[in-house]
């Protein structure tokens, strides 16, 4: 695995999407990754807090499902 650091992680994640076919999707995801990583650094998010946030968003998505 590459030598990932806090300083280069965003660039590596964005580079992993270099083969994306849809330019608009790539633009949106690149911006999301930059903003999300900046937010995580700003609030010093822990892994437990990250998982709690993912669980919350998953639950919201399930409640918003039309099924």
Number of C-alpha atoms within 10 A of each C-alpha: 3 6 7 11 9 8 8 10 16 19 13 14 14 17 11 10 13 11 9 11 9 8 11 10 12 16 12 10 15 19 13 13 16 15 13 13 15 13 12 12 12 9 8 10 12 11 9 9 11 12 11 12 12 12 12 12 12 12 11 11 10 11 10 9 7 5 5
